[in-house]
């Protein structure tokens, strides 16, 4: 057993931002635990930009405009006080990142370049060509290395240890050796990312399996708003690989199989730069009505009119991806795309300072914090605007790190936790891992995983309906029963990726039940949750956040809590 003052699980932008902020706040002993190498964290896959009202492209932009766009874009499920903090912090955050050495694209006069993005009234996406997440992640990692943060690279978190409503540690497994151990901490933070791998077509890395959500959920903490999953409009057809919204920000068109620029029918004022939920539904409608291309399952992203020079300067990565995976050069050809599971609006509930809360009254768990996509402070509500994800990860990662520093210096009181708490947690986690390793039934883990992705995509995708969601809950129970009779062929301890995949599938199966139940019970359409049988938003009954709690048998049950409204009363959302 080892101990650190601060243990941060997840080493993407939120985790690294928190680590740096905690150290600036005077904490000397900070550890990052990550199941992948930190620069392989999924934050690095973000392409298009990070939002901030700098006014470099249009001096009329303001943080108030950014705040309103965020709230409206989230279909009024956004907690407005949280959005105010994020948008007002954005300019300083971007300048701080610039001063760390992040290499942003520039205007002719040397300012940070900004381009339009969907749902934003002004061009406020600060970008590094189409590799913005990569640039930010590497910039932060340089600072983490400089400050000698302790990094447990390729260590997998098995469980969270709580004692009397207090977070005291995590059980982890060294992927290289299979060794299982406890890491104690005065403060524990989760920055573990999303759960897009529950779906067949997704932009998400293989590591995005909801590990932090499930660790908290199994420890008795609810997960918030997990039914809200964003489907990005432009994933490469059949692959799901992200083709940045920056392409549409630069002026790309969306066309159907007939060559028609169809967004005029769905968002005549904003066209291709409408929010993602609207564009994804428009694409799916075109496909469902028989206007798709390829075999009927795709629409097209057309950049030909932008010209070679602009594409090569500002969108080189997606050109390369389309060429490598589709065999098409977007300089000369439209590329087939489809809606693809992209971002998790839901997560572990937190307050505005990054403290994890566990009930409808937002009562905090002592010593437990979270930020980033795996958390839900609810700055995105029912639908995230593009470029707000990198912003949330850095702003709330930074803010949470500062909260942790204050907690360590001012609020922490030695718990003298009974050693049996850690011993029992280690025994329980070890038994769980060994049970997974020893599975020897007739079912293939891979087959069950494929079926999970298929039923989630087909019955809980862009459009949802009660009959299919009801079927889905039964499908998931069946898959859970089959998983209990699955088989692992690799019984070894060293770098057993099959074992990791089994534990990740276990997580996704359980989390998918909470997603499906939340979607079934939310009888309205709002943001990323679109019900064909309830096509209208219902503020009277559903202007509230979903909290899914785990029952003893592993099934979810739901409660709700109110949305925080400070300035902007909900109104019809049109673009």
MIFI-408052 format. One record per residue (C-alpha): x negated, y, z. Coordinates in steps of 0.001 Angstrom, whole numbers, padded with zeros to 6 digits, always signed. Example, Ala and Ser with C-alpha at 12.3 -4.5 7.8 and 13.67 -1.06 7.14 Angstrom:
! residues 2
-012300-004500+007800;-013670-001060+007140;
! end
This chain:
! residues 575
+000000+000000+000000;-001271+003444-000963;-000017+006895-000017;+000101+010339-001605;+001731+013575-000528;+003737+013741-003779;+004611+010803-006029;+006063+011756-009424;+007447+008919-011545;+007277+009898-015206;+004514+011868-016911;+006303+013783-019663;+006821+017532-019654;+009002+017573-016528;+006666+015380-014496;+003478+017154-015547;+005048+020607-015064;+006078+019604-011545;+002649+018215-010730;+000943+021434-011791;+003451+023629-009926;+003097+021568-006742;-000678+021896-006873;-000465+025633-007490;+001776+025715-004419;-001022+024275-002296;-000385+020514-002442;-003691+018755-003037;-002616+015103-003229;-000300+014590-006224;+000138+011338-008157;+001803+010672-011501;+003136+007155-012146;+003958+006298-015754;+004770+003091-017589;+003067+004525-020679;-000022+006675-021023;+001041+010269-020241;+000493+011596-023773;+002691+008754-025062;+005621+010110-023031;+008714+010730-025129;+008445+014524-024678;+005773+014346-027374;+008338+013253-029965;+010252+016552-029831;+009682+018417-033053;+011576+021629-033631;+010808+024068-030812;+011380+025419-027317;+014017+028127-026845;+013290+031565-025357;+014736+035007-026010;+011409+036611-026947;+012907+038768-029692;+009942+038183-032013;+012170+037394-034993;+015151+039538-034011;+014654+042187-031304;+018381+042106-030536;+018078+038755-028751;+018603+038665-024977;+018524+036134-022180;+022246+036807-021686;+022922+035762-025275;+020849+032617-024764;+022798+031885-021583;+026175+032269-023288;+025117+030162-026285;+024018+027416-023888;+027311+027455-021977;+029461+027575-025092;+027291+024941-026764;+027809+022653-023762;+031586+022976-024255;+031902+024721-020862;+030830+021686-018830;+027576+023534-018076;+026964+024622-014479;+026563+028285-015274;+024283+029219-012392;+021832+026561-013588;+021982+027922-017150;+021254+031437-015878;+018095+030230-014135;+016892+028369-017218;+017481+031102-019773;+016154+033939-017596;+013026+031881-016894;+012471+030977-020544;+010315+033897-021787;+007872+033700-018885;+007732+029907-019242;+006801+030105-022917;+004123+032718-022245;+002740+030579-019450;+002525+027626-021824;+000799+029837-024377;-001742+030890-021760;-002387+027231-020953;-003557+026847-024531;-000482+025540-026349;-000976+026404-030018;+002277+027911-031316;+002899+028843-034944;+002501+032581-035492;+004115+035472-037293;+002101+037612-039686;+001332+040037-036840;+000205+037279-034461;+003284+036833-032277;+004807+033458-031437;+006928+032483-034439;+010638+031823-033903;+013204+030174-036161;+016980+029585-036092;+018496+026510-034464;+022004+025133-034242;+024343+026917-031850;+021910+029755-031132;+023053+033239-032180;+019448+034399-032765;+016232+032771-033986;+014709+031833-030625;+013061+028455-031254;+009338+028928-030532;+007584+026207-032497;+004329+024536-033415;+005141+023487-036985;+007301+020374-036420;+005150+018937-033634;+006182+021209-030767;+006614+018525-028103;+003262+017049-029024;+001568+020449-028648;+003224+021128-025282;+002504+017680-023861;-001174+017797-024774;-001502+021343-023465;-000084+020345-020099;-002109+017143-019944;-005324+019132-020280;-004316+021085-017173;-003341+017912-015296;-006735+016393-016050;-008509+019607-015103;-006852+019559-011675;-007641+015860-011189;-004076+014732-010577;-004125+011017-009708;-002601+009122-012628;-001249+005580-012453;-001082+004940-016180;+000876+001866-017309;+002410+001213-013897;+006099+000308-013885;+008477+001458-011135;+010549-001453-009875;+012586+000281-007158;+013056+003371-005012;+012632+003103-001238;+015125+005078+000863;+015282+005094+004639;+018124+006912+006441;+018942+009099+003417;+015298+009916+002952;+013015+008977+000044;+009811+007472+001376;+008252+005611-001548;+008526+003475-004655;+007667-000119-005450;+005528-000342-008574;+003974-003011-010762;+000589-002688-012428;+001442-003746-015974;-002136-004810-016680;-002435-007218-013744;+001149-007906-012676;+000265-006775-009142;+003239-005346-007198;+002630-002740-004526;+004194+000139-002594;+003259+003776-003096;+004358+005892-000147;+005014+009595-000477;+006139+012557+001563;+008076+013622-001523;+009265+011408-004382;+010231+012874-007759;+011784+011173-010785;+011017+012536-014258;+011770+009309-016063;+013605+010400-019223;+016769+009200-020894;+018566+006041-021963;+018937+006222-025747;+017663+002677-026177;+021130+001442-025261;+022122+002200-028882;+021249+000492-032166;+020218+003634-034046;+018229+006044-031878;+015439+008570-032047;+014237+007439-028623;+010945+005731-027844;+011046+002137-026627;+010366+003423-023107;+013687+005353-022874;+015617+002739-020913;+017100+004686-018002;+014726+003269-015384;+014942+006240-013004;+018723+006421-013217;+019073+002755-012334;+016547+002919-009487;+018556+005748-007930;+021901+004093-008757;+020874+000850-007096;+019750+002795-004044;+023278+004204-003600;+022916+007508-005464;+025427+008256-008245;+024601+009065-011848;+026287+012128-013309;+027985+012609-016715;+026330+009586-018348;+029173+009259-020878;+027820+012367-022605;+025292+011092-025143;+024133+013385-027915;+023988+011994-031427;+021475+013948-033474;+022738+014673-036991;+019477+013959-038782;+017948+010579-038026;+016362+008784-040965;+018891+006335-042366;+018799+002891-040716;+015642+003799-038754;+016949+006611-036533;+013568+008361-036592;+014028+012061-035925;+014012+014536-038804;+013747+017804-036921;+016610+020270-036684;+013820+022661-037574;+014439+021571-041173;+017915+023105-041027;+016458+026040-039142;+014201+026605-042127;+017209+026476-044460;+017764+022823-045422;+021215+021778-046662;+023387+018809-045730;+025047+017156-048715;+027281+014115-049056;+027178+011325-051606;+028900+013565-054147;+026243+016240-053778;+028642+018576-051921;+027416+020862-049157;+030136+019683-046797;+029557+021731-043604;+031671+024518-045069;+034719+022420-044153;+033724+021981-040505;+031814+025098-039387;+032196+027750-042101;+030388+030491-040178;+027354+028521-038995;+027276+025770-041658;+024251+023492-041028;+023352+025505-037930;+026435+024551-035939;+025769+022684-032653;+024721+019082-032952;+027957+017481-031777;+029926+019316-034480;+027441+018467-037231;+027204+014806-036184;+031010+014455-036221;+031155+016155-039625;+028642+013684-041018;+030453+010713-039494;+033748+011958-040910;+032240+012238-044393;+030897+008705-044078;+034168+007306-042679;+036178+008960-045456;+034043+007322-048128;+031932+010303-049140;+028618+008845-047981;+025637+007887-050075;+023361+004855-050233;+025718+001992-049334;+028228+004501-047972;+026578+004854-044574;+024475+007995-045077;+024568+011645-046007;+021538+013628-047179;+019158+016294-045937;+018124+018427-048897;+014994+020575-048615;+014009+020762-052277;+014877+024460-052580;+012458+025352-049759;+009462+024536-051936;+006243+022644-051328;+004339+025432-049574;+006973+026068-046895;+007575+022369-046265;+003857+021663-045930;+003322+024613-043599;+006301+024190-041285;+007631+020635-041681;+004667+018401-042524;+005470+015648-040024;+008995+014897-041168;+007819+014875-044780;+005259+012272-043779;+007830+010233-041826;+010311+010226-044720;+007594+009198-047129;+006309+006404-044880;+009663+004964-043782;+011956+005733-046712;+009489+005942-049574;+010812+009395-050512;+009087+012759-050782;+011429+015468-049496;+009694+018010-051695;+011294+016238-054652;+014214+014228-053215;+017028+014578-050670;+016492+012097-047831;+019266+009847-046477;+020163+010474-042841;+022802+009479-040287;+023875+010420-036755;+021545+008772-034260;+021603+008508-030454;+019195+011173-029301;+019631+012787-025879;+021174+011937-022525;+023087+014854-021043;+023734+012774-017930;+021284+011736-015237;+020501+011707-011532;+022393+014689-010026;+020316+017528-008606;+020828+020984-007198;+019205+024098-008669;+015920+023471-006834;+015514+019933-008134;+016668+018154-004967;+018634+014980-005697;+022207+015111-004335;+024482+012181-003620;+028092+013346-003303;+030761+015751-004567;+029554+018374-002062;+026008+018291-003471;+024484+017040-000222;+020727+016536-000820;+018665+013432-000166;+015683+014394+001991;+012378+014167+000125;+013874+013111-003230;+013657+015271-006349;+014263+014938-010091;+013976+016950-013298;+014069+016570-017073;+016249+014322-019189;+016574+011724-016434;+018103+014355-014130;+021380+016260-014376;+021233+019828-013110;+023790+020300-015899;+022316+023031-018030;+023486+021092-021101;+027016+020194-020044;+028724+018096-022686;+026319+018926-025522;+022718+020141-025511;+021610+022865-027887;+018459+022044-029801;+015234+023438-028246;+016816+023621-024779;+015429+020190-023824;+011771+021198-023817;+012832+024360-022022;+014747+022506-019301;+011900+020018-018803;+009316+022753-018282;+011468+025290-016393;+013083+022796-014031;+009949+020663-013805;+008072+023773-012721;+010850+024864-010373;+011070+021414-008798;+007320+021311-008293;+007485+024626-006445;+010345+023285-004300;+008265+020217-003470;+005321+022395-002435;+007549+024346-000055;+009008+021122+001277;+005576+019646+001981;+004309+022830+003659;+007437+023947+005504;+010213+021360+005527;+008533+017985+005817;+008577+016287+009194;+006766+013039+009749;+009291+010232+009708;+007138+007514+011306;+008991+005111+009058;+009113+001560+010375;+006564-000470+008351;+009263-003109+007908;+011062-000732+005532;+008164-000968+003096;+007570-004673+003672;+011218-005479+003026;+011290-003311-000113;+008167-005019-001438;+009592-008489-000759;+012885-007619-002437;+011206-006129-005505;+008790-009038-005791;+011670-011505-005638;+013474-009548-008359;+010440-009588-010652;+009822-013281-010043;+013472-014079-010725;+013134-012298-014065;+009864-014035-014870;+011272-017481-014069;+014464-017157-016163;+014780-020338-018212;+018276-020417-019689;+019391-020970-023290;+019823-017304-024284;+017231-015101-025970;+016534-011731-024350;+016156-010266-027837;+019570-011508-028985;+021314-010036-025941;+019516-006719-026395;+020537-006562-030061;+024173-007254-029211;+024141-004580-026502;+022858-001995-028958;+025442-003044-031552;+028483-002853-029272;+027378+000450-027746;+026787+001991-031176;+029992+000646-032705;+032362+001210-029768;+030826+004136-027862;+029207+006151-030638;+030035+009446-032323;+033770+008691-032140;+035470+006741-029359;+038959+005329-028793;+040624+003593-025837;+041083+000198-027486;+037410-000090-028393;+036187+001261-025066;+038371-001288-023277;+036896-004031-025458;+033443-002662-024710;+033862-003051-020961;+034645-006737-021533;+031739-007105-023965;+029361-005679-021384;+030577-008035-018674;+030057-010955-021048;+026559-009764-021930;+025757-009403-018242;+026836-013013-017604;+024786-014198-020572;+021767-012244-019361;+021860-014237-016133;+021273-017328-018290;+018557-015857-020482;+015055-017164-021019;+011584-015675-020799;+008967-017561-022769;+006020-015640-021294;+005524-016619-017661;+002211-014813-017271;+001384-011787-015149;-001051-009795-017288;+000598-007299-019603;+003774-009344-019848;+005775-007121-022196;+008578-009669-022397;+009053-009337-018644;+009192-005535-018967;+011749-005825-021746;+013885-008110-019573;+013877-005614-016685;+014619-002745-019060;+017502-004705-020601;+018814-005404-017099;+018814-001641-016502;+020519-000815-019794;+023244-003402-019301;+024163-001948-015933;+023924+001675-017051;+026003+000958-020158;+028892-000120-017938;+028832+003311-016273;+028674+005017-019681;+031614+002978-020981;+033777+003519-017891;+033078+007256-017887;+034022+007440-021560;+037156+005339-021034;+038429+007428-018124;+037631+010803-019727;+040780+011171-021820;+039758+014239-023782;+037240+015334-026404;+034440+017569-025175;+030992+018070-026701;+029253+014771-027341;+032275+012791-026098;+034831+012661-028948;+038003+010593-028468;+040096+010068-031597;+043107+009282-029392;+042576+012441-027299;+041178+014932-029828;+041611+018064-027693;+039629+019360-024745;+041599+019109-021484;+040332+021696-019011;+043225+021091-016645;+042236+017493-015935;+038636+017119-017062;+036750+020359-016485;+034703+018405-013977;+031588+016281-013750;+031742+012497-013572;+029901+010758-010740;+029460+007002-011221;+028684+005006-008070;+027516+001400-007976;+029741-001153-006252;+028276-004141-004428;+028938-006394-007428;+027043-004014-009739;+030126-002548-011397;+030698+001229-011426;+033414+003308-009792;+034028+006981-010524;+034479+010210-008612;+034456+013776-009901;+033106+017154-008825;+033840+020679-010086;+031901+022606-012713;+030226+025813-011497;+031680+028799-013391;+030177+032224-012692;+030631+034504-015725;+032291+032782-018650;+035761+031275-018417;+036284+028379-020828;+037776+029305-024189;+038179+027715-027586;+034859+026758-029083;+034583+027682-032766;+031653+028249-035102;
! end
